Each structure stands twice: as C-alpha cells, then as structure tokens.
C-alpha cells in the first residue's frame, strides 16, 4: 500500500482523527498513509482500542510496534524506526506481519499467535532475534513484551514494547568470559601454589635427611660444611630448573648440564651424550643430587682429579625407564680397597628413590657406574 500525501487527513477538522495528531516522522507517515484502501479502512472507523494504542505508540519515546487484525497490519513509532534498516522502513508501515517478517516468523509467529488467541501476554529478556539491516543479517538481542489490544470481538491486535539490548548482551558476554578466565587463572594459580608447596616440603625433607646423614659421615666441621653446602647447592640447581620450566617435567639432559657445567667446555675432560628424556619434578631433584655425588667423587678421587683424566656420561631411554652410564678414566692408579663411603651409600639410596638401581664398580682406571631410573607418569606428576 503506497503513501498518499494527497489523502492526508485533517486532524484538526475531524475529532475522530485527533489520535493521529502527533508522532514526529512516523506520525506524519501514518497520517499520509492510504488507510482507506487497506483492510483496516479509514482511521475514523477504527475501534477505539486501536486508536488509543496508536496514539500511545506515536507519542511514546520508547520503541513500540503494533500488529492489528487477521492480517496483522503494522504500525510503529520513531523510536522503533531507529532499529530498522532500509529493507523495512518505511515499507513496513501498513504491511502484513507475516510478509514483512518472513525470515524470523518461526521465532515471533508463535508468540504473536499466543496473544491473538487470548492466552495472555508474553515477555522475553535478552532473546536472539536476527534482523536484516542494510543487506546484512545481524544477530540482535531484544528484550520485549507482547500485550493484547482488546477489540469488541476479543483480542484485536498485539502491542509490542521492546528494546534492542545487543550492546548490553555483548558486554555481559565479554564480562562473563573475562570472569571465566579469572576463575581459570585462579584455579591455575591454586594448582601452582599446591605444587610449589609439595616441592618445598619434599625439598626440606631431603635437606633434613642430608644434614643428619652428612653429620654422621663427616669427621670434621669443615668436612661437614663443605659436603652439606655442595649437596644443598645441587638441590638448588635442580629447583631453579623446575621453577623455570612450564610443564613441571624436566629434561634429563638439562639436569646433567646444570651439574656438569664447569667441565663442559670444548676440548675439556667431560663428554656428554643424552637423549631427550623428561622426568617428574621430585625425580629431577633426586637425579641432580645423585649426579652431584658422582661428580664430587670424580673431582676428588677419580677421572677429574687430575688434568689427564676424563669422564664420559651418556643417558638414554631403556626398557624400564632411563639409563645413565658414567665412565671415568685416569692415568694414575686408583686404589680399589676400603669400605664404601657415604657418597656411595647416598647414590644407592637416591637410585632406589628414583625407582631404579645404581651399580658402581671402582676400577684402577676409574669409577664405572650404571644408574637406572623411572620416568614417572606425566598424568600424575602434580
């Protein structure tokens, strides 16, 4: 139905048209519309309930919309016009509802029919009702209510009071995601704190045991001080690796390099060959301490006690975990007599704590050791 300015009703001359006297742009378009040629007929003959609803709609600053009669003929105001694209404005005025909103009729159609049947009003908050605007189907969230407009024979139409709440919806979604991220981060921080607490307790227990055992084996205060200091430093080196690691597991080669660092120079006395193997954090501390004991022995009595000696360290994956091979050589003859010292006993204990076994053999040319160790279950490291 086309707009006809020539048939503009004179609202001042006809009291029955006073309800169309205001309304800004949409008031002017509603007055100019050729209603006489529509299924509604001339405005003077409209039911009083429709006149009242149209006046309320045109004079309100809140977005409003009306469907009226069996064809659901449409009215809307300036505030609602702001939510529409050129696809529907001004053609929606006087158009039939089903034809105008075919793309979303599966969403709004049942709600309109509910009201038109006389089943009452509806209310929806933050509901997605897509709308085509400027050639693009946009995801638009609405808060809206459908209310019945009475007519002499029952419900004559539906009054829509609505608001486009897309900006608020997007903001709430963004806030919810941010809160979810905060919760996730808080959970991660809690897990990290629990893991750190676990490691600290284990480390303190290890230091306590080392202090007691070192005191039993030391013959002088200086010997006790030097031995305990070196062993604590070995633990500190491994702990530093754990704090810098992100996954919690540690590469065995990195542990070995941290302990052997003073000797790992081009053309030096130490050769290191190691596959990529990772072990659990607690195992890393024990392995670092074990290597420190072997290295201390090599520097005092074995292959690194003279400039002519050498040490070859290899590490690879075995059938039951990791295997560390330690081979010292020296030109001077090493005595193989005597009882095993505390270092040897500590190596045995550490290898058992690692879930493996240490086999050492002191030859006249140097110490030979083979240490097996478990790798742990990555799923249960924490």
C-alpha positions as CSV (number, residue, x, y, z in Angstrom):
1,X,0.0,0.0,0.0
2,X,1.5,3.3,-1.0
3,X,1.7,6.6,0.9
4,X,-0.6,9.3,-0.4
5,X,0.1,12.8,0.9
6,X,-3.0,14.0,-1.1
7,X,-5.2,12.0,1.2
8,X,-3.6,13.4,4.3
9,X,-6.4,13.5,7.0
10,X,-7.1,16.9,8.5
11,X,-6.8,16.0,12.2
12,X,-7.8,19.5,13.3
13,X,-11.1,19.4,11.5
14,X,-12.1,15.8,12.5
15,X,-12.1,15.0,16.2
16,X,-12.1,11.3,15.2
17,X,-8.6,11.8,13.8
18,X,-7.1,13.6,16.8
19,X,-5.3,10.5,17.9
20,X,-3.0,10.9,14.7
21,X,-2.1,14.5,15.5
22,X,1.4,13.8,16.9
23,X,4.3,11.4,16.4
24,X,7.2,13.0,14.5
25,X,8.3,11.3,11.3
26,X,6.1,8.2,11.9
27,X,3.2,10.4,12.8
28,X,3.4,12.2,9.5
29,X,3.8,8.9,7.6
30,X,0.9,7.3,9.4
31,X,-1.3,10.3,8.6
32,X,-0.3,10.2,5.0
33,X,-0.9,6.5,4.5
34,X,-3.9,5.5,2.4
35,X,-5.7,3.5,5.1
36,X,-9.0,3.7,3.3
37,X,-7.6,1.4,0.6
38,X,-6.4,-1.1,3.2
39,X,-8.2,-3.9,5.0
40,X,-8.4,-1.5,8.1
41,X,-10.4,1.1,6.3
42,X,-10.4,4.8,7.1
43,X,-9.0,5.8,10.5
44,X,-12.3,7.3,11.6
45,X,-13.8,3.9,11.7
46,X,-11.1,2.1,13.6
47,X,-12.0,0.6,17.0
48,X,-11.4,2.9,19.9
49,X,-8.9,0.4,21.4
50,X,-6.8,0.6,18.2
51,X,-7.0,4.4,18.2
52,X,-5.8,4.5,21.8
53,X,-3.0,2.1,21.1
54,X,-1.8,4.1,18.0
55,X,-1.9,7.3,19.9
56,X,0.1,5.7,22.7
57,X,2.6,4.4,20.2
58,X,3.1,7.6,18.3
59,X,3.6,9.8,21.4
60,X,6.0,7.4,23.2
61,X,9.7,7.8,23.1
62,X,10.1,4.1,23.7
63,X,10.3,1.7,20.8
64,X,6.8,0.3,20.1
65,X,5.1,-1.7,17.4
66,X,1.6,-2.8,16.7
67,X,0.1,-5.8,14.8
68,X,-3.6,-5.5,14.2
69,X,-6.3,-7.7,12.8
70,X,-6.2,-11.0,11.0
71,X,-3.6,-9.7,8.5
72,X,-1.5,-8.3,11.4
73,X,-1.3,-4.8,9.8
74,X,1.7,-2.9,11.2
75,X,2.3,0.4,13.0
76,X,5.5,1.6,14.6
77,X,6.9,4.8,16.1
78,X,10.0,6.9,15.6
79,X,11.9,5.1,18.4
80,X,11.3,1.7,16.8
81,X,12.2,3.1,13.4
82,X,15.8,3.6,14.7
83,X,16.1,-0.2,14.9
84,X,15.2,-0.8,11.2
85,X,17.2,-0.8,8.1
86,X,16.1,0.4,4.6
87,X,14.8,-3.1,3.9
88,X,11.7,-2.4,6.0
89,X,11.4,1.3,6.6
90,X,9.0,2.8,5.6
91,X,7.6,-0.2,3.7
92,X,6.7,-2.0,7.0
93,X,4.0,0.6,7.8
94,X,0.6,-0.9,6.8
95,X,2.2,-4.1,5.6
96,X,1.1,-7.6,6.7
97,X,3.2,-9.0,9.6
98,X,3.9,-12.4,8.1
99,X,5.0,-11.0,4.8
100,X,7.2,-8.3,6.4
101,X,9.0,-10.7,8.9
102,X,9.1,-13.9,7.0
103,X,12.8,-14.6,7.9
104,X,12.1,-14.6,11.7
105,X,8.4,-15.8,11.7
106,X,9.4,-19.1,13.2
107,X,10.6,-17.2,16.2
108,X,7.9,-14.4,16.6
109,X,5.0,-16.1,14.9
110,X,4.1,-18.5,17.7
111,X,4.3,-15.7,20.3
112,X,2.0,-13.5,18.3
113,X,-0.5,-16.3,17.8
114,X,-0.4,-17.0,21.6
115,X,-1.5,-13.4,22.3
116,X,-4.1,-13.3,19.5
117,X,-5.7,-16.5,20.8
118,X,-6.4,-14.7,24.1
119,X,-3.9,-16.7,26.1
120,X,-2.3,-13.6,27.7
121,X,0.8,-11.5,27.3
122,X,4.4,-12.7,26.8
123,X,7.7,-11.4,28.0
124,X,11.2,-12.2,26.7
125,X,14.5,-10.9,28.0
126,X,17.8,-10.9,26.1
127,X,16.5,-13.1,23.3
128,X,18.2,-13.5,20.0
129,X,16.0,-12.4,17.1
130,X,18.1,-11.8,13.9
131,X,17.3,-8.8,11.8
132,X,18.3,-7.9,8.2
133,X,19.6,-4.4,8.2
134,X,21.5,-2.7,5.3
135,X,21.8,-6.0,3.5
136,X,23.3,-8.0,6.4
137,X,21.5,-10.5,8.7
138,X,22.6,-9.3,12.1
139,X,22.4,-11.1,15.4
140,X,20.3,-8.8,17.5
141,X,19.3,-9.4,21.1
142,X,16.0,-8.0,22.3
143,X,14.0,-7.6,25.5
144,X,10.4,-7.3,24.6
145,X,6.8,-7.9,25.6
146,X,3.7,-8.7,23.5
147,X,0.4,-7.5,25.1
148,X,-3.1,-7.9,23.8
149,X,-5.2,-5.0,22.4
150,X,-8.8,-5.7,23.0
151,X,-11.5,-5.4,20.3
152,X,-15.3,-5.8,20.6
153,X,-15.0,-9.4,19.4
154,X,-12.0,-10.4,21.6
155,X,-8.3,-9.7,21.0
156,X,-7.9,-7.4,18.1
157,X,-4.1,-7.0,18.0
158,X,-0.7,-7.1,19.7
159,X,1.2,-4.2,21.2
160,X,4.9,-4.7,21.3
161,X,7.1,-2.8,23.8
162,X,10.7,-3.6,23.0
163,X,14.4,-2.6,23.2
164,X,17.5,-3.6,21.3
165,X,19.8,-4.8,24.0
166,X,22.6,-6.1,21.8
167,X,25.3,-3.8,23.2
168,X,24.4,-4.9,26.8
169,X,24.3,-8.6,25.8
170,X,27.8,-8.4,24.2
171,X,29.1,-6.5,27.2
172,X,27.7,-9.2,29.6
173,X,29.2,-12.0,27.4
174,X,32.6,-10.3,27.4
175,X,32.4,-9.8,31.2
176,X,31.3,-13.5,31.6
177,X,34.3,-14.6,29.5
178,X,36.6,-12.4,31.5
179,X,35.3,-13.8,34.8
180,X,35.6,-17.3,33.5
181,X,39.2,-16.5,32.5
182,X,39.8,-15.1,36.0
183,X,38.3,-18.3,37.6
184,X,40.5,-20.4,35.3
185,X,43.6,-18.3,36.2
186,X,42.7,-18.5,39.9
187,X,42.4,-22.3,39.6
188,X,45.8,-22.4,37.8
189,X,47.4,-20.3,40.5
190,X,46.0,-22.5,43.2
191,X,47.4,-25.6,41.5
192,X,50.8,-23.9,41.1
193,X,50.8,-22.9,44.8
194,X,49.9,-26.5,45.8
195,X,52.6,-27.9,43.6
196,X,55.1,-25.4,44.9
197,X,54.1,-26.3,48.5
198,X,54.5,-30.0,47.7
199,X,58.0,-29.4,46.2
200,X,59.1,-27.3,49.2
201,X,58.1,-29.9,51.7
202,X,59.9,-32.6,49.7
203,X,63.0,-30.5,49.4
204,X,63.1,-29.6,53.1
205,X,62.7,-33.3,54.0
206,X,65.6,-34.1,51.7
207,X,67.8,-31.3,53.2
208,X,66.9,-32.6,56.7
209,X,67.9,-36.1,55.8
210,X,71.1,-35.0,54.1
211,X,72.1,-32.9,57.2
212,X,71.7,-35.8,59.5
213,X,73.5,-38.3,57.3
214,X,76.3,-35.9,56.3
215,X,76.9,-35.2,60.0
216,X,77.2,-38.9,60.7
217,X,79.8,-39.4,58.0
218,X,81.8,-36.2,58.4
219,X,84.9,-36.3,60.7
220,X,85.4,-32.5,60.9
221,X,83.2,-29.4,60.9
222,X,84.9,-28.2,57.8
223,X,84.2,-31.5,56.0
224,X,80.6,-31.4,57.2
225,X,80.2,-27.8,56.0
226,X,81.7,-28.4,52.6
227,X,79.9,-31.6,51.9
228,X,76.5,-30.3,53.0
229,X,76.9,-27.0,51.2
230,X,77.7,-28.8,47.9
231,X,74.7,-31.1,48.2
232,X,72.3,-28.2,49.0
233,X,73.7,-26.3,46.0
234,X,73.0,-29.3,43.8
235,X,69.4,-29.3,45.1
236,X,69.2,-25.6,44.4
237,X,70.4,-26.0,40.8
238,X,67.6,-28.5,40.1
239,X,65.0,-26.4,41.8
240,X,66.0,-23.5,39.6
241,X,65.3,-25.7,36.6
242,X,61.9,-26.6,37.9
243,X,60.9,-23.0,38.6
244,X,61.9,-22.0,35.0
245,X,60.0,-25.0,33.5
246,X,56.4,-24.5,32.4
247,X,55.2,-28.1,32.2
248,X,56.6,-29.3,35.6
249,X,58.7,-32.1,33.9
250,X,62.4,-31.6,33.3
251,X,64.7,-32.7,30.5
252,X,67.3,-35.1,31.9
253,X,70.0,-33.5,29.7
254,X,69.3,-30.1,31.2
255,X,69.8,-31.6,34.7
256,X,73.1,-33.1,33.7
257,X,74.3,-29.9,32.0
258,X,73.5,-27.9,35.2
259,X,75.7,-30.2,37.3
260,X,78.5,-30.7,34.8
261,X,78.6,-27.1,33.6
262,X,82.1,-26.2,34.9
263,X,83.6,-29.1,32.9
264,X,81.5,-28.8,29.7
265,X,83.9,-26.8,27.6
266,X,85.2,-27.5,24.1
267,X,88.1,-30.0,24.3
268,X,87.5,-30.4,28.0
269,X,87.6,-33.5,30.1
270,X,83.9,-34.3,30.1
271,X,81.8,-35.7,27.2
272,X,78.0,-35.7,27.5
273,X,75.6,-37.6,25.2
274,X,71.9,-37.7,26.2
275,X,68.6,-38.4,24.5
276,X,65.6,-36.3,25.1
277,X,64.1,-37.8,28.2
278,X,61.8,-36.0,30.7
279,X,61.2,-36.9,34.4
280,X,58.9,-35.8,37.1
281,X,59.9,-32.8,39.4
282,X,60.7,-34.9,42.5
283,X,62.7,-37.4,40.5
284,X,64.6,-34.4,39.0
285,X,65.8,-33.3,42.4
286,X,67.0,-36.8,43.3
287,X,68.7,-37.3,39.9
288,X,70.5,-33.9,40.2
289,X,71.7,-34.9,43.7
290,X,72.9,-38.3,42.5
291,X,74.9,-36.8,39.7
292,X,76.4,-34.3,42.1
293,X,77.7,-37.1,44.3
294,X,79.2,-38.9,41.3
295,X,80.8,-35.6,40.2
296,X,82.2,-34.8,43.6
297,X,83.8,-38.2,43.8
298,X,85.3,-37.8,40.3
299,X,86.7,-34.4,41.2
300,X,88.3,-35.6,44.5
301,X,89.5,-39.1,43.7
302,X,88.6,-40.1,40.1
303,X,88.7,-39.1,36.5
304,X,88.5,-35.3,37.1
305,X,91.1,-35.3,40.0
306,X,93.9,-34.7,37.5
307,X,94.2,-32.8,34.3
308,X,94.9,-36.1,32.4
309,X,91.7,-37.8,33.4
310,X,88.4,-37.8,31.6
311,X,84.7,-38.5,32.1
312,X,82.1,-39.8,29.6
313,X,78.4,-39.5,30.5
314,X,75.6,-41.0,28.4
315,X,71.9,-41.1,29.0
316,X,69.3,-42.9,27.0
317,X,65.9,-44.5,27.3
318,X,65.9,-48.1,28.4
319,X,63.3,-50.8,28.6
320,X,62.1,-49.7,32.0
321,X,62.9,-46.0,32.1
322,X,66.1,-44.1,31.8
323,X,69.7,-45.4,31.9
324,X,72.7,-43.3,33.0
325,X,76.2,-44.5,32.1
326,X,79.1,-43.0,34.0
327,X,82.7,-43.8,32.8
328,X,85.8,-42.3,34.3
329,X,89.4,-42.8,33.2
330,X,92.6,-41.6,34.7
331,X,96.3,-42.3,34.1
332,X,97.0,-42.7,37.8
333,X,96.1,-46.0,39.6
334,X,93.1,-45.8,41.9
335,X,93.0,-48.0,45.0
336,X,90.0,-50.3,45.0
337,X,90.4,-51.3,48.6
338,X,88.4,-50.0,51.5
339,X,84.8,-49.6,52.6
340,X,82.3,-47.6,50.6
341,X,81.9,-44.0,51.8
342,X,78.8,-42.0,52.5
343,X,78.7,-40.8,48.9
344,X,78.3,-44.3,47.6
345,X,75.6,-45.1,50.1
346,X,73.7,-41.9,49.1
347,X,73.9,-42.8,45.5
348,X,72.3,-46.2,46.3
349,X,69.5,-44.6,48.3
350,X,68.8,-42.0,45.6
351,X,68.7,-44.6,42.8
352,X,66.1,-46.5,44.8
353,X,64.1,-43.3,45.4
354,X,64.2,-42.9,41.6
355,X,62.6,-46.3,41.1
356,X,65.8,-47.8,39.8
357,X,69.2,-49.2,40.8
358,X,72.8,-48.0,40.9
359,X,75.6,-50.4,40.0
360,X,79.0,-49.0,40.7
361,X,82.4,-50.6,40.1
362,X,85.6,-48.9,41.2
363,X,88.4,-50.0,38.9
364,X,92.1,-49.0,39.0
365,X,91.5,-46.8,35.9
366,X,88.4,-45.0,37.4
367,X,84.8,-45.4,38.5
368,X,82.3,-47.1,36.3
369,X,78.6,-46.7,37.2
370,X,75.3,-47.6,35.6
371,X,72.2,-46.0,37.1
372,X,68.6,-46.9,36.0
373,X,65.7,-44.6,37.0
374,X,62.0,-44.3,36.4
375,X,60.5,-41.6,34.3
376,X,57.2,-41.2,36.2
377,X,53.7,-40.8,34.9
378,X,53.1,-37.4,33.3
379,X,49.5,-37.5,34.3
380,X,50.3,-37.8,37.9
381,X,53.3,-35.5,38.3
382,X,51.4,-32.9,40.3
